[in-house]
Amino acid sequence: TRIELIEIVPNGRGGWVERPRSLSLDEG
């Protein structure tokens, strides 16, 4: 199972950065 998500993180200058992440879940 693969999950694509966007992580919103502060850039330290009062703004925000969208950081794409891909999570791979191995079950079983």
PDB file with SEQRES, HELIX, SHEET and CRYST1 records, atoms N, CA, C and O in Angstrom:
SEQRES   1 A   28  THR ARG ILE GLU LEU ILE GLU ILE VAL PRO ASN GLY ARG          
SEQRES   2 A   28  GLY GLY TRP VAL GLU ARG PRO ARG SER LEU SER LEU ASP          
SEQRES   3 A   28  GLU GLY                                                      
SHEET    1 AA1 2 ARG A   2  PRO A  10  0                                        
SHEET    2 AA1 2 TRP A  16  SER A  24 -1                                        
CRYST1    1.000    1.000    1.000  90.00  90.00  90.00 P 1           1          
ATOM      1  N   THR A   1       0.847  -1.196   0.000  1.00  0.00           N  
ATOM      2  CA  THR A   1       0.000   0.000   0.000  1.00  0.00           C  
ATOM      3  C   THR A   1       0.882   1.246   0.000  1.00  0.00           C  
ATOM      4  O   THR A   1       1.828   1.360   0.780  1.00  0.00           O  
ATOM      5  N   ARG A   2       0.553   2.159  -0.878  1.00  0.00           N  
ATOM      6  CA  ARG A   2       1.358   3.372  -0.995  1.00  0.00           C  
ATOM      7  C   ARG A   2       0.463   4.587  -0.810  1.00  0.00           C  
ATOM      8  O   ARG A   2      -0.585   4.699  -1.445  1.00  0.00           O  
ATOM      9  N   ILE A   3       0.882   5.495   0.063  1.00  0.00           N  
ATOM     10  CA  ILE A   3       0.090   6.686   0.350  1.00  0.00           C  
ATOM     11  C   ILE A   3       0.859   7.934  -0.076  1.00  0.00           C  
ATOM     12  O   ILE A   3       1.989   8.160   0.357  1.00  0.00           O  
ATOM     13  N   GLU A   4       0.233   8.736  -0.927  1.00  0.00           N  
ATOM     14  CA  GLU A   4       0.842  10.002  -1.343  1.00  0.00           C  
ATOM     15  C   GLU A   4       0.185  11.119  -0.545  1.00  0.00           C  
ATOM     16  O   GLU A   4      -1.040  11.232  -0.517  1.00  0.00           O  
ATOM     17  N   LEU A   5       1.002  11.945   0.105  1.00  0.00           N  
ATOM     18  CA  LEU A   5       0.424  13.044   0.866  1.00  0.00           C  
ATOM     19  C   LEU A   5       1.294  14.280   0.781  1.00  0.00           C  
ATOM     20  O   LEU A   5       2.463  14.214   0.401  1.00  0.00           O  
ATOM     21  N   ILE A   6       0.710  15.399   1.138  1.00  0.00           N  
ATOM     22  CA  ILE A   6       1.447  16.665   1.137  1.00  0.00           C  
ATOM     23  C   ILE A   6       1.584  17.140   2.576  1.00  0.00           C  
ATOM     24  O   ILE A   6       0.599  17.312   3.293  1.00  0.00           O  
ATOM     25  N   GLU A   7       2.824  17.344   2.974  1.00  0.00           N  
ATOM     26  CA  GLU A   7       3.105  17.798   4.328  1.00  0.00           C  
ATOM     27  C   GLU A   7       3.288  19.313   4.314  1.00  0.00           C  
ATOM     28  O   GLU A   7       4.105  19.839   3.558  1.00  0.00           O  
ATOM     29  N   ILE A   8       2.523  20.010   5.155  1.00  0.00           N  
ATOM     30  CA  ILE A   8       2.640  21.465   5.235  1.00  0.00           C  
ATOM     31  C   ILE A   8       3.523  21.822   6.432  1.00  0.00           C  
ATOM     32  O   ILE A   8       3.176  21.542   7.579  1.00  0.00           O  
ATOM     33  N   VAL A   9       4.658  22.437   6.148  1.00  0.00           N  
ATOM     34  CA  VAL A   9       5.596  22.773   7.216  1.00  0.00           C  
ATOM     35  C   VAL A   9       5.965  24.252   7.164  1.00  0.00           C  
ATOM     36  O   VAL A   9       6.039  24.835   6.082  1.00  0.00           O  
ATOM     37  N   PRO A  10       6.197  24.865   8.328  1.00  0.00           N  
ATOM     38  CA  PRO A  10       6.623  26.271   8.359  1.00  0.00           C  
ATOM     39  C   PRO A  10       8.033  26.413   7.793  1.00  0.00           C  
ATOM     40  O   PRO A  10       8.892  25.569   8.046  1.00  0.00           O  
ATOM     41  N   ASN A  11       8.274  27.476   7.030  1.00  0.00           N  
ATOM     42  CA  ASN A  11       9.595  27.658   6.430  1.00  0.00           C  
ATOM     43  C   ASN A  11      10.488  28.558   7.276  1.00  0.00           C  
ATOM     44  O   ASN A  11      11.603  28.897   6.879  1.00  0.00           O  
ATOM     45  N   GLY A  12       9.984  28.940   8.447  1.00  0.00           N  
ATOM     46  CA  GLY A  12      10.797  29.733   9.358  1.00  0.00           C  
ATOM     47  C   GLY A  12      10.766  31.226   9.066  1.00  0.00           C  
ATOM     48  O   GLY A  12      11.387  32.014   9.780  1.00  0.00           O  
ATOM     49  N   ARG A  13      10.042  31.620   8.016  1.00  0.00           N  
ATOM     50  CA  ARG A  13       9.971  33.040   7.667  1.00  0.00           C  
ATOM     51  C   ARG A  13       8.527  33.530   7.672  1.00  0.00           C  
ATOM     52  O   ARG A  13       8.191  34.505   7.001  1.00  0.00           O  
ATOM     53  N   GLY A  14       7.681  32.847   8.433  1.00  0.00           N  
ATOM     54  CA  GLY A  14       6.287  33.262   8.537  1.00  0.00           C  
ATOM     55  C   GLY A  14       5.422  32.711   7.421  1.00  0.00           C  
ATOM     56  O   GLY A  14       4.246  33.059   7.307  1.00  0.00           O  
ATOM     57  N   GLY A  15       6.002  31.855   6.601  1.00  0.00           N  
ATOM     58  CA  GLY A  15       5.253  31.261   5.496  1.00  0.00           C  
ATOM     59  C   GLY A  15       5.195  29.754   5.627  1.00  0.00           C  
ATOM     60  O   GLY A  15       5.643  29.183   6.622  1.00  0.00           O  
ATOM     61  N   TRP A  16       4.641  29.122   4.618  1.00  0.00           N  
ATOM     62  CA  TRP A  16       4.485  27.674   4.659  1.00  0.00           C  
ATOM     63  C   TRP A  16       5.042  27.029   3.397  1.00  0.00           C  
ATOM     64  O   TRP A  16       5.051  27.621   2.319  1.00  0.00           O  
ATOM     65  N   VAL A  17       5.502  25.803   3.568  1.00  0.00           N  
ATOM     66  CA  VAL A  17       6.046  25.058   2.435  1.00  0.00           C  
ATOM     67  C   VAL A  17       5.297  23.743   2.301  1.00  0.00           C  
ATOM     68  O   VAL A  17       5.072  23.044   3.289  1.00  0.00           O  
ATOM     69  N   GLU A  18       4.909  23.407   1.070  1.00  0.00           N  
ATOM     70  CA  GLU A  18       4.261  22.117   0.830  1.00  0.00           C  
ATOM     71  C   GLU A  18       5.333  21.106   0.458  1.00  0.00           C  
ATOM     72  O   GLU A  18       6.041  21.267  -0.536  1.00  0.00           O  
ATOM     73  N   ARG A  19       5.442  20.055   1.274  1.00  0.00           N  
ATOM     74  CA  ARG A  19       6.474  19.063   1.047  1.00  0.00           C  
ATOM     75  C   ARG A  19       5.826  17.724   0.731  1.00  0.00           C  
ATOM     76  O   ARG A  19       5.249  17.087   1.613  1.00  0.00           O  
ATOM     77  N   PRO A  20       5.917  17.294  -0.523  1.00  0.00           N  
ATOM     78  CA  PRO A  20       5.315  16.022  -0.912  1.00  0.00           C  
ATOM     79  C   PRO A  20       6.007  14.848  -0.232  1.00  0.00           C  
ATOM     80  O   PRO A  20       7.234  14.801  -0.143  1.00  0.00           O  
ATOM     81  N   ARG A  21       5.200  13.899   0.247  1.00  0.00           N  
ATOM     82  CA  ARG A  21       5.750  12.705   0.878  1.00  0.00           C  
ATOM     83  C   ARG A  21       5.065  11.473   0.336  1.00  0.00           C  
ATOM     84  O   ARG A  21       3.896  11.509  -0.048  1.00  0.00           O  
ATOM     85  N   SER A  22       5.796  10.401   0.312  1.00  0.00           N  
ATOM     86  CA  SER A  22       5.224   9.139  -0.118  1.00  0.00           C  
ATOM     87  C   SER A  22       5.506   8.099   0.955  1.00  0.00           C  
ATOM     88  O   SER A  22       6.659   7.809   1.274  1.00  0.00           O  
ATOM     89  N   LEU A  23       4.432   7.544   1.506  1.00  0.00           N  
ATOM     90  CA  LEU A  23       4.587   6.552   2.559  1.00  0.00           C  
ATOM     91  C   LEU A  23       4.286   5.167   2.011  1.00  0.00           C  
ATOM     92  O   LEU A  23       3.275   4.960   1.340  1.00  0.00           O  
ATOM     93  N   SER A  24       5.168   4.224   2.300  1.00  0.00           N  
ATOM     94  CA  SER A  24       4.938   2.851   1.885  1.00  0.00           C  
ATOM     95  C   SER A  24       4.629   2.015   3.116  1.00  0.00           C  
ATOM     96  O   SER A  24       5.456   1.890   4.019  1.00  0.00           O  
ATOM     97  N   LEU A  25       3.435   1.446   3.143  1.00  0.00           N  
ATOM     98  CA  LEU A  25       3.017   0.653   4.291  1.00  0.00           C  
ATOM     99  C   LEU A  25       3.059  -0.833   3.957  1.00  0.00           C  
ATOM    100  O   LEU A  25       2.384  -1.299   3.039  1.00  0.00           O  
ATOM    101  N   ASP A  26       3.858  -1.560   4.713  1.00  0.00           N  
ATOM    102  CA  ASP A  26       3.912  -3.010   4.531  1.00  0.00           C  
ATOM    103  C   ASP A  26       3.136  -3.669   5.655  1.00  0.00           C  
ATOM    104  O   ASP A  26       3.534  -3.601   6.818  1.00  0.00           O  
ATOM    105  N   GLU A  27       2.040  -4.300   5.310  1.00  0.00           N  
ATOM    106  CA  GLU A  27       1.210  -4.952   6.325  1.00  0.00           C  
ATOM    107  C   GLU A  27       1.328  -6.464   6.203  1.00  0.00           C  
ATOM    108  O   GLU A  27       1.324  -7.022   5.106  1.00  0.00           O  
ATOM    109  N   GLY A  28       1.434  -7.118   7.367  1.00  0.00           N  
ATOM    110  CA  GLY A  28       1.482  -8.557   7.352  1.00  0.00           C  
ATOM    111  C   GLY A  28       2.894  -9.104   7.287  1.00  0.00           C  
ATOM    112  O   GLY A  28       3.085 -10.320   7.268  1.00  0.00           O  
TER     113      GLY A  28                                                      
END                                                                             
